[in-house]
Amino acid sequence: PISRKSFIRKIFDRLGYEVGRKGTTLNAMNVQESLIEGREPVVFDVGAFDGSTTKRYRELFPFASIYSFEPFPETFEQLKINTAGEGSKTSLHNLAISDKKGVAVFNANAFSATNSLLPTDTDSSIYWGQGVLETEKQVEVNTTTIDAFCDENAISKIDILKLDVQGAEFSALMGAKEMLSKQSISLVYLEVITAPTYQGQHKLHEIFNLFASFGYEFFDYYNPERKSRQLIQADMIFVNKPLMQGLKENLQ
């Protein structure tokens, strides 16, 4: 979810900085730019929302092939408007990424950035306040998996897989088991919510264990959100073996 304080952080993010207690530092987007080599990377923006992150990736990687996924019809229309004119190398898909293909119930909440395949947890307002995660309506959306989409579109590798699917990141990763097993995804940048926010969201250690089972290593975390000194959300980067090996060689 995006709190009001996070909105200010996102403004700095668009400018290339991260705001913290010790001032501003390079943010996760700039880190990704420094980690990914090649002029034409393949980027999956899963949970693209209104397209701001898609546009940021286009700024960082002008020649990238970007696949943007947004399931909620109203937000998808905004995504189309905001990315108009970007050309054929940006493709938009009105789909939810999950662990299976089909149709699912999607929860549209009071603050649209918190929309999710998962129902809202009864304790969510303790951490995020009122008027944020209350579900206002439910709609059916089409779902697919990373593996199925890559197979159907002859995509053999993903340089950056960005996941911001409001607590359903674990399911999205389970739907990418084949690509992860083959180390065909170089970098995963995802939001991890650690406070009770959605019913069925997985614990932090489960996320780490899942990545470890595929041979991926934790790189760093960014944009920590805290409530009364408790970490309730952060963005994280995990990298595959070839990318980590290259980073280790550069340290020598």
C-alpha angles and dihedrals in degrees: 000000000000116000122198090257089053090056089067089049090053091055089056089044090060087052091051101258140106121218120224141152090272095051130263127336135174110286135226094268092057090046090055090050090054094047100048117076126197132061098250110044124171111240127188113199101194112187091021093173108181096351101257092125092044089054091048091053089050090053091051096041109028094179098041125126102234123193113193122195125194122159104189108090097216094049091043089059089053090048090055092050095047095048097041113134096026092116135227095312089074112065123185125210126190092213140116115230111224142138095282143027119251139067126317139180112256121202116223109202137197091261104044094211087069096056110133148170085236124077117246117266116242090235095051095103090059089067104027104028132231124314094033114082103018107127112236100178143348128229134183116247134184116249135200137167132245090241094050093046092049092048093049093047099040093244109159099178142020119206096191126019109188115191124190104152102139105254096333095093093111092058091048090053091048087056089056097053094122095050092044093047090054091047086238093142110072100191134013118199112186145161114242118196112202101178122077100273109133132029109250098018112146127243123255093250090053090056091050092046092050093053091045090053088061094044097255122143130217111246108179146312130242143186097024114198117204137188116198090341092310118121107236101167142005140167116240139192124214122183135199126243099266093050092046091048090054090050091051092050090053090055092059 
